[in-house]
Protein backbone atom coordinates (compact mmCIF):
# COMPACT_ATOMS: atom_id res chain seq x y z
CA UNK A 1 0.00 0.00 0.00
CA UNK A 2 1.39 3.41 -0.92
CA UNK A 3 2.12 6.02 1.69
CA UNK A 4 -0.20 9.02 1.34
CA UNK A 5 2.68 11.42 1.94
CA UNK A 6 4.86 10.17 -0.95
CA UNK A 7 7.96 9.46 1.13
CA UNK A 8 8.09 5.72 0.39
CA UNK A 9 10.97 4.51 -1.80
CA UNK A 10 10.43 4.63 -5.54
CA UNK A 11 9.94 1.15 -7.01
CA UNK A 12 11.52 -0.03 -10.25
CA UNK A 13 8.13 -0.50 -11.92
CA UNK A 14 6.84 3.00 -11.12
CA UNK A 15 6.03 5.34 -13.96
CA UNK A 16 7.34 8.88 -13.74
CA UNK A 17 6.18 12.02 -15.54
CA UNK A 18 8.19 14.98 -16.82
CA UNK A 19 6.26 18.12 -17.87
CA UNK A 20 7.42 19.72 -21.14
CA UNK A 21 6.22 23.17 -22.25
CA UNK A 22 4.66 22.94 -25.73
CA UNK A 23 5.76 26.52 -26.43
CA UNK A 24 9.43 25.48 -26.40
CA UNK A 25 9.05 23.01 -29.31
CA UNK A 26 11.02 20.38 -27.41
CA UNK A 27 8.58 17.75 -28.68
CA UNK A 28 7.69 17.89 -32.36
CA UNK A 29 6.75 15.22 -34.86
CA UNK A 30 7.38 12.42 -32.35
CA UNK A 31 10.94 13.63 -31.60
CA UNK A 32 11.79 14.59 -28.03
CA UNK A 33 14.68 17.00 -27.52
CA UNK A 34 17.20 16.48 -24.71
CA UNK A 35 16.37 20.08 -23.74
CA UNK A 36 13.16 18.69 -22.19
CA UNK A 37 15.37 17.35 -19.39
CA UNK A 38 17.65 20.37 -18.97
CA UNK A 39 17.75 21.77 -15.44
CA UNK A 40 16.66 25.36 -14.94
CA UNK A 41 18.88 27.92 -13.23
CA UNK A 42 18.04 28.32 -9.56
CA UNK A 43 14.88 26.22 -9.62
CA UNK A 44 16.52 22.80 -9.96
CA UNK A 45 19.16 22.93 -7.22
CA UNK A 46 18.25 19.43 -5.99
CA UNK A 47 17.56 17.98 -9.45
CA UNK A 48 14.94 18.22 -12.16
CA UNK A 49 11.34 17.61 -11.17
CA UNK A 50 9.40 14.47 -11.96
CA UNK A 51 6.00 13.25 -10.75
CA UNK A 52 5.16 9.75 -9.61
CA UNK A 53 2.19 8.20 -11.42
CA UNK A 54 1.10 6.37 -8.26
CA UNK A 55 0.36 9.73 -6.60
CA UNK A 56 -0.24 12.07 -9.55
CA UNK A 57 -2.41 11.73 -12.65
CA UNK A 58 -0.85 12.61 -15.98
CA UNK A 59 -3.23 15.59 -16.17
CA UNK A 60 -2.02 16.83 -12.78
CA UNK A 61 1.61 16.44 -13.85
CA UNK A 62 0.84 18.49 -16.97
CA UNK A 63 -0.42 21.48 -15.00
CA UNK A 64 1.76 24.52 -15.39
CA UNK A 65 1.13 28.17 -16.06
CA UNK A 66 -2.54 29.06 -16.63
CA UNK A 67 -3.58 28.98 -20.28
CA UNK A 68 -0.40 27.21 -21.44
CA UNK A 69 -0.03 23.77 -23.02
CA UNK A 70 2.30 21.00 -21.91
CA UNK A 71 3.35 17.57 -23.06
CA UNK A 72 4.25 14.86 -20.55
CA UNK A 73 7.13 12.44 -21.05
CA UNK A 74 6.51 9.07 -19.39
CA UNK A 75 9.51 7.19 -17.98
CA UNK A 76 9.97 3.99 -15.99
CA UNK A 77 11.92 4.45 -12.74
CA UNK A 78 13.73 1.12 -13.10
CA UNK A 79 15.08 2.14 -16.51
CA UNK A 80 16.61 5.27 -15.01
CA UNK A 81 18.02 3.34 -12.05
CA UNK A 82 19.48 0.69 -14.37
CA UNK A 83 21.52 3.50 -15.95
CA UNK A 84 22.83 4.60 -12.55
CA UNK A 85 20.41 7.47 -11.98
CA UNK A 86 19.01 8.01 -8.52
CA UNK A 87 15.33 8.99 -8.38
CA UNK A 88 14.41 10.57 -5.07
CA UNK A 89 10.98 11.04 -3.53
CA UNK A 90 10.75 14.76 -2.73
CA UNK A 91 7.09 15.34 -1.84
CA UNK A 92 5.98 18.93 -1.42
CA UNK A 93 2.96 20.50 0.24
CA UNK A 94 0.00 19.46 -1.91
CA UNK A 95 2.23 17.40 -4.23
CA UNK A 96 2.89 14.01 -2.63
CA UNK A 97 3.98 12.66 -6.03
CA UNK A 98 6.88 15.06 -6.56
CA UNK A 99 10.25 13.41 -7.17
CA UNK A 100 13.69 14.63 -8.22
CA UNK A 101 16.47 13.40 -10.44
CA UNK A 102 19.56 14.70 -8.59
CA UNK A 103 21.98 13.77 -11.41
CA UNK A 104 20.57 16.70 -13.41
CA UNK A 105 20.70 19.90 -11.38
CA UNK A 106 21.28 23.61 -11.84
CA UNK A 107 24.94 23.34 -10.86
CA UNK A 108 25.94 20.66 -13.38
CA UNK A 109 23.56 21.53 -16.23
CA UNK A 110 26.39 22.39 -18.64
CA UNK A 111 28.65 19.44 -17.79
CA UNK A 112 29.18 16.92 -20.61
CA UNK A 113 27.96 14.06 -18.37
CA UNK A 114 24.71 15.91 -17.67
CA UNK A 115 24.22 16.62 -21.37
CA UNK A 116 24.74 12.92 -22.09
CA UNK A 117 22.09 12.00 -19.47
CA UNK A 118 19.63 14.43 -21.05
CA UNK A 119 20.17 12.75 -24.41
CA UNK A 120 19.75 9.29 -22.89
CA UNK A 121 16.49 10.31 -21.22
CA UNK A 122 15.08 11.85 -24.40
CA UNK A 123 16.22 9.31 -26.96
CA UNK A 124 16.18 5.98 -25.14
CA UNK A 125 14.48 6.06 -21.75
CA UNK A 126 11.25 7.94 -22.47
CA UNK A 127 8.53 5.31 -22.88
CA UNK A 128 6.13 7.71 -24.61
CA UNK A 129 5.03 11.34 -24.72
CA UNK A 130 1.40 12.32 -24.17
CA UNK A 131 -0.48 15.54 -24.75
CA UNK A 132 -0.57 18.35 -25.24
CA UNK A 133 -2.60 19.17 -22.15
CA UNK A 134 -3.83 22.71 -21.51
CA UNK A 135 -3.65 24.24 -18.05
CA UNK A 136 -6.98 25.97 -17.38
CA UNK A 137 -6.98 29.76 -17.27
CA UNK A 138 -7.13 31.10 -13.73
CA UNK A 139 -10.45 32.63 -12.82
Secondary structure by P-SEA (a helix, b strand, c coil): cccccccccccccbbbbbbbcccccccccccccccccccccccccccbbbbbcccccccccccccccccbbbbbbbaaaaaaabbbbbbccccccccbbbcccccccccccaaaaaaaaaaaccccccccccccccccc
